[in-house]
Amino acid sequence: MTSKYFTPAQLQVFNRIGDIIAPGDGVLPRFSETGLIHQIDRMAAYIPAQDAAGLRLLADTLRFMPDLAIRLLLKITTLNRYFPGPVGANLRKLNLGLKGIVFNLYYSFPDDPSGFSLRIREGISWDGAIRTRPAEPDDLPALVEAANPLNRDGSAR
């Protein structure tokens, strides 16, 4: 594993975290099995330098922790609402940052020759295609708006 932003040991920590968050089952593969950690530089190029330095420091710290301790840390980050002020805020950031790395790599379906992205896409039955044929070319914006799950009443505006 090579990265412009992270050492091989840090990438291994992210793989361990990924295996905790996305352990795989009969349909979906384990995070580390996919090899998608090699895509991390795609994201890291857009991370502010201070945040990347924090991630490297965190990975270097977690590297010495057993998986059980990392699981506990991830569980504590989900309980951030019970911690007031800066402690809760930092737990939220940690939760978002660690899960964000894993989810972005696992569910972004990058082109990968191993075929794991396709396997994940099929495993979650994801299909982003719009197959409604508009009667008139100008109907497309209304159809897209009507298909929007955030549209409360389901009608086009």
N, C-alpha and C positions, 0 to 999 in steps of 0.2 A: 504494500500500500504506500503510495506516495501522494503527498499533498504539498501545495505551495504554502499553505497556512498552518498545517498541523503536523506534528511528528507521528511516526508510525504508532508509538505508544498511546498518544492521544486519540488517534483514529480507532485503536483497539478499545479504548474506553467508550467511545461513542457506539461501537459495535455491541459492547456489553449492555449499554443503556438501551440500545435498539432491541436487543434480544429480550430485555425485561418488558419493554413497552409493546413490542410486536413479536411474541414468542413463536408464532406460527401454529398451524394446526394441520389437519388433513388436507385443507384446501390452500391456505396461504403459507408461504415459506417464512422461516425465521429471518429476521432482519439481517443478521450476519451472513446467512446463506446466500442472500441476493447479491452481495458485492456492491450494493448501491452506495456504500460509504465512499467509493471512488468518485462519486458525483458531488462530494461536499464542497469542493472548490467553486462549483457553480454558485452556491449560496454565499460562501465565505468572501467572495469578491465584493459583495454588497453589504457586508457587516461592517459597521464602524470599527475603526482600529481599537478603540477602548473596549468594545464588546468582544472582539476577537481575542484580545489579550485576556479578558476575564474568562472566556471559554477555555483558553489554553491553561490558565491557572486552575480552573475547576477540574479539567480533565487530568491534569497532573496530580491533583489532590485525590480525586476519585480512583485513580489508578491503583492506589494502595489499599483501597477498601474492598471487602468481599461483596459479592453480589447481594447478599442479604442486607448489608448496610445501604447499598445503593437503592434497593427496593424500598427500604424504610425512608430514605431521604425523598424519593419520589412520592411516597404516600404522604409524608409530612407536607410536601409542597401543595398537595391537593386540599389540605386543611387550612390553607392560608387565611380563610375568612375568620378563623378563630384567633388569629394573631393580630394584635392592633399595630397601627403605625408602620414604621419602617421595616419591622420584621415580616409582617404580612405582605408588604409591598415587594420585598426582596424574594420571598417565597413564590409570589405570583410570577415574578420575572424568571426565576429559576425554572418553574414549572413550564412556562411558555417557551423558554429558550431550549430546554432539553427535549421536550415533546415536539417542539417546532422543527428541530433538526431531523428527528426520526420521521415524523409524519411527512415533512416536505420531501425527504428522499424516498420514502416508501410509497407514497401515494401520488407523486408527481408524474409517474410513468415515463421516465426519461428513456430514450432509445438505449437499449442495452442488448448486446449480442447473446447474452445468456437466456433471454426470454422471460426473466422473472417479472419484468414490468407487465407483460401481457398476462402472465399467470395471476398477478395481483389484481389487475383490471378485471379479468374474468371471474376471479374469486369473489369480488365484491359486487359483481354484476353491474359494473359501471359502464354507462354508455351515454355520452354527452351529445349525441346526434339529435338534430331536430328533423323529424320526418313528415311534418305537416306541410302539405303543398298549398301555398297561398293561391286563392282564386284569382287575385290580382297582385301584381308585383308590389303595390303599395300596402298590401295587407301584412307583409312580413313583420314590421315593427309592432303591430297590434297583436299578432300571434305570439311573438317573443314576450311581450309584456304579459299576456294572458298566461303563458307557461311559467312565468316567474313565480317561484314558491314564496317569495316575500310579498307578493301582491295579495293583500288580505282577502278580498272578495273574489279573486280569480277572474275578474273581468278586466278588459283592456281600458286604459284611461284615455 
